[in-house]
Structure formats: structure tokens, C-alpha cells
Amino acid sequence: MQTDSTVIIVGAGPAGLGCALALRACGVTDVSILDAQGVGTSFERWPAQMRLLTPSFHSNSFGFTDLNAISPDTSPADFLHTQHPTGKQYAHYLKAVVYHYQLFVESGVRVKTVERDSHQFFVITTQDGLTRRARFVIWATGEFGQPKTNGIRGAYLGIHNSTVRDWDDFKSGPNKMTIIGGYESGIDAVINLVTQGKEVHLLSRGQPWANDDPDPSRSLSPHTHDRLKTALLETFGSIQFYQNADINRIRKVGDDYEIISTEGTCFHSPTAPILCTGFESALQSIQSLWEWRDGYPIFSEEADESTRTPGLFYSGPSLQHRGMQFCFIYKYRSRFGIIARAIASRLGLPWKEPLSLWRKHGFFQEDLNCCSDCQCAIDHEETENPEVHDYEKAVLS
Ligand SMILES: Cc1cc2nc3c(=O)[nH]c(=O)nc-3n(C[C@H](O)[C@H](O)[C@H](O)COP(=O)(O)OP(=O)(O)OC[C@H]3O[C@@H](n4cnc5c(N)ncnc54)[C@H](O)[C@@H]3O)c2cc1C
């Protein structure tokens, strides 16, 4: 069986749904949203304790749309009455958006391949062997399903944090735990485990917990800093930070795990290490449809479109322009209107007036200088990072 649509969106997370709403504003309604599982599934799989680190606040009416909203006229803060929603709460917000706007999402449809036929239509094959055709495709599959293990030999012996559903599941295990990776997910794991009374060893390439980069994609969020400070105060001495521990091997020796760095340092752990090593690009499974440079896909600046396969767009956290990552909702949503404009204008539909609200509220960001010139006015005096052994002192002072 073959079904035709004007636009197929693959993925019903915030990126796919946000693009669907921007297209709707332009009158593009023949849109099919396909999801391997269902609306907001990635968020539903977060550990129970994990919360969005970007804060929500219902400031929309003053022109400052809630940072976690996927459209200019909705607010997770207003809907959920919380500042840092859990994954389940945020999925609830996404489902409410789908219901309110009557978006049509087909759940349980996993896309296996995307190809172009001789008429320049996209032919999408799903896991059950069915095909669908569309004139445009927006790929919005997110990164959560593609854990990255950074070339660590024996990574299968560890536990990637994306597979943890509840940190309480570790309560009854040995007291010492080891985390590999010191960015947001790593620090989140540390805080959850240390507040259970564990002794936590954090191994990291650099010391991202002490970075002072003006781009929040490269340094810890204020929310995480606050939580870490509280954890350090309440559990003094229970977190050991190891910087420059570039781990490339995990071995099981008897009941113990050996975690070995490129420099040959061996760390011992009685428990499987938790890998907080990030995620692969969302474009891995359709990589041949994109041009790549230095391991990163290239997106057109006009429309976040593939430069190799016109008509194929990407929305979501793997987006990057001019070396800047658009990995937060408030960053990649700034391009929803841009993608909608490209599709609407090619269909001969008006987009300027329909997208004026999206432009006004930061969902139509054309000027990429705004994002690539992300300098805060005030440099932190101590841009020099504190030494690791001083970290607790530095962060608590
Ligand atoms: C641990 C973690 C914490 C984060 N915290 C924040 C935060 O606090 N604030 C913030 O702004 N961002 C945060 N992010 C960034 C986050 O990735 C995005 O905000 C968001 O999840 C990405 O949205 P998405 O719609 O691109 O992907 P997802 O929400 O992952 O949705 C993608 C959907 O695509 C579906 N899918 C995947 N493959 C296929 C396929 N082949 N066929 C059909 N369907 C498919 C999946 O089932 C899924 O429902 C975090 C990310 C992670 C991993």
C-alpha cells in the first residue's frame, strides 16, 4: 500500500510537532507525522528524577515565550505548573498540544529508509514494509535512541544513562559508583546517586563542570550548578572529580570493573560504570542523504535543508550552524518558521503574515549571527578553571 502526503514528518517529539504547527499556520495541512513509538516517547523514558534543565515560565503575553514551549501560544509552565518539568510531565504537555491542535500522529510507525523516486518524490519505507510518498520530508527523530559510547572498548559492560529509568534502582547495590562523562547527564547522575548516600567517582575528559562558556550548550546550566552546590554541601567529600580521564576501555575482572584511560590510568569500580557519553547525530540512519564536513552534517542556512537532497529538512538537537549547536528546544525551535517558510513558499502559499507571530516570538530566526556571536557582556573573572582538587572549595565559596 502506498500513501501520499505533501509533507511527512518523522518523529513526534517537540521538533516534529513544532514544525507541524508552523506549517499549519501557513495552511499546509496535508502533513503526516509518523513516530516509531508515540508522542513524547523520548521524554517518557527519562529517569523518573530527571527534569528539564531549561526553566519554564509563562511569560508569553509579554513577548517572552516559555523557553520550553514548542509554539508561540503555549506554555509548559502554565499547563504543568512547574518550572522544571520531569520527562513524563513534558510528554504530557506535548500530548496536550497534539490534542488541542488536533495534529494527526501515527504511532508505532518506524521509518527504515528514505529515498527519492524519479519524480523527485520521497519514498519512505516503514518497518512493516509499507511505503509512503511525500513531496517534502522533515526528519525530526531526536538523538535519544542513539547512545554514543565514544569509541570505548567494552562499552557494553557499562550502562548508558539513556537506559536508566529510575536512579532508585541502584539503591540496593554497592556503595561506590563510577560515572563516565561530566556534562549535564553526568552531573545529573552524580547528584542522584550521591544524594542516595553513594560514593561517586566522576571521570571526565576535561572538567566541563567548571567551564565558563557563554553558550549553555557548552557549560552547565544554572539549575545544575545550583543542584550540584546543594549536593556538595550536603554530602561533603562523597564526590570525587577526575579531570583529563579520557576513558577508552572497560574490562570486567572477576566481580570488578576496570576503567582505563588513554594514558593508562586504571580506575576500579565494583559496579558497572554509568556512561554519560552523549548521543550520536539524529541523521546517522539517513546519512547518505546529507553532505558532511568534519563529522557534522551540513544544513542550508536558508532552510535547514539537506544540501545533497533538496526537499529534505531537519529539525531538532543535531542542528548546527557556524559551529553553534542548536541542542535545546529554545534554540532549534527558532528555526521552525524558517522550515515552514521554505515549504509554504514552494507550494505557492503565503507565509509572511501567517508566520508573523512566529517571527515575533523567536520561532523564525533568520539572522544566524545572533546565535554564532553568543558572548555575554560580563566575562567571569575566573575564566581560569579551578583545579580539580579545589573544585568543591571553588563552587561552594
Ligand atoms: C538527557 C537529555 C536531557 C535534555 N534536557 C533538555 C532540556 O532540559 N532542555 C532542552 O531544551 N532540551 C533538552 N534536551 C535536548 C533534547 O534532545 C531535545 O530538547 C528533545 O528531546 C529533542 O526533541 P526531538 O523532537 O528532536 O526528539 P525526541 O523528543 O527524541 O523525539 C523524536 C521522536 O522520533 C521518534 N523516532 C525516532 N526514530 C524514528 C524512526 N526511524 N521512525 C519513526 N519515528 C522515529 C522517536 O520515537 C521519538 O518520539 C535533552 C536531551 C537529552 C538526551
The ligand as a MOL file (V3000), in Angstrom:
LIG
                    3D

  0  0  0     0  0            999 V3000
M  V30 BEGIN CTAB
M  V30 COUNTS 53 58 0 0 0
M  V30 BEGIN ATOM
M  V30 1 C 19.1120 13.5300 28.6090 0
M  V30 2 C 18.6620 14.7280 27.8580 0
M  V30 3 C 18.2610 15.8860 28.5400 0
M  V30 4 C 17.8270 17.0110 27.8230 0
M  V30 5 N 17.4110 18.1290 28.5010 0
M  V30 6 C 16.9520 19.1910 27.8030 0
M  V30 7 C 16.4760 20.3580 28.4680 0
M  V30 8 O 16.4550 20.4390 29.6850 0
M  V30 9 N 16.0320 21.3920 27.7070 0
M  V30 10 C 16.0400 21.3460 26.3440 0
M  V30 11 O 15.6370 22.3160 25.7170 0
M  V30 12 N 16.4930 20.2430 25.6960 0
M  V30 13 C 16.9570 19.1960 26.3960 0
M  V30 14 N 17.4480 18.0970 25.7480 0
M  V30 15 C 17.5640 18.1370 24.3340 0
M  V30 16 C 16.5190 17.2200 23.7590 0
M  V30 17 O 17.1500 16.2970 22.9030 0
M  V30 18 C 15.5330 17.8910 22.9750 0
M  V30 19 O 15.0340 19.0130 23.5580 0
M  V30 20 C 14.3810 16.9860 22.5320 0
M  V30 21 O 14.1950 15.7560 23.0970 0
M  V30 22 C 14.6380 16.7310 21.1010 0
M  V30 23 O 13.4100 16.7470 20.5070 0
M  V30 24 P 13.1900 15.9470 19.1870 0
M  V30 25 O 11.7690 16.1830 18.8270 0
M  V30 26 O 14.2430 16.2990 18.2110 0
M  V30 27 O 13.4630 14.4420 19.5790 0
M  V30 28 P 12.6730 13.3920 20.5340 0
M  V30 29 O 11.9640 14.0940 21.6480 0
M  V30 30 O 13.6740 12.3900 20.8740 0
M  V30 31 O 11.5860 12.8220 19.5420 0
M  V30 32 C 11.9520 12.0360 18.4340 0
M  V30 33 C 10.8460 11.0500 18.1420 0
M  V30 34 O 11.2040 10.3730 16.9400 0
M  V30 35 C 10.8170 9.0340 17.0460 0
M  V30 36 N 11.6510 8.2490 16.1130 0
M  V30 37 C 12.9730 8.0100 16.2020 0
M  V30 38 N 13.4030 7.2920 15.1420 0
M  V30 39 C 12.3200 7.0800 14.3690 0
M  V30 40 C 12.1150 6.4110 13.1300 0
M  V30 41 N 13.1060 5.8080 12.4640 0
M  V30 42 N 10.8530 6.3750 12.6200 0
M  V30 43 C 9.8190 6.9770 13.2490 0
M  V30 44 N 9.9850 7.6260 14.4270 0
M  V30 45 C 11.2030 7.6900 14.9830 0
M  V30 46 C 11.0040 8.6610 18.4980 0
M  V30 47 O 10.1340 7.6060 18.8650 0
M  V30 48 C 10.6660 9.9810 19.1950 0
M  V30 49 O 9.3260 10.0090 19.6640 0
M  V30 50 C 17.8440 16.9740 26.4330 0
M  V30 51 C 18.2460 15.8030 25.7740 0
M  V30 52 C 18.6440 14.7010 26.4710 0
M  V30 53 C 19.0630 13.4690 25.7290 0
M  V30 END ATOM
M  V30 BEGIN BOND
M  V30 1 1 1 2
M  V30 2 1 2 3
M  V30 3 2 2 52
M  V30 4 2 3 4
M  V30 5 1 4 5
M  V30 6 1 4 50
M  V30 7 2 5 6
M  V30 8 1 6 7
M  V30 9 1 6 13
M  V30 10 2 7 8
M  V30 11 1 7 9
M  V30 12 1 9 10
M  V30 13 2 10 11
M  V30 14 1 10 12
M  V30 15 2 12 13
M  V30 16 1 13 14
M  V30 17 1 14 15
M  V30 18 1 14 50
M  V30 19 1 15 16
M  V30 20 1 16 17
M  V30 21 1 16 18
M  V30 22 1 18 19
M  V30 23 1 18 20
M  V30 24 1 20 21
M  V30 25 1 20 22
M  V30 26 1 22 23
M  V30 27 1 23 24
M  V30 28 2 24 25
M  V30 29 1 24 26
M  V30 30 1 24 27
M  V30 31 1 27 28
M  V30 32 2 28 29
M  V30 33 1 28 30
M  V30 34 1 28 31
M  V30 35 1 31 32
M  V30 36 1 32 33
M  V30 37 1 33 34
M  V30 38 1 33 48
M  V30 39 1 34 35
M  V30 40 1 35 36
M  V30 41 1 35 46
M  V30 42 1 36 37
M  V30 43 1 36 45
M  V30 44 2 37 38
M  V30 45 1 38 39
M  V30 46 1 39 40
M  V30 47 2 39 45
M  V30 48 1 40 41
M  V30 49 2 40 42
M  V30 50 1 42 43
M  V30 51 2 43 44
M  V30 52 1 44 45
M  V30 53 1 46 47
M  V30 54 1 46 48
M  V30 55 1 48 49
M  V30 56 2 50 51
M  V30 57 1 51 52
M  V30 58 1 52 53
M  V30 END BOND
M  V30 END CTAB
M  END
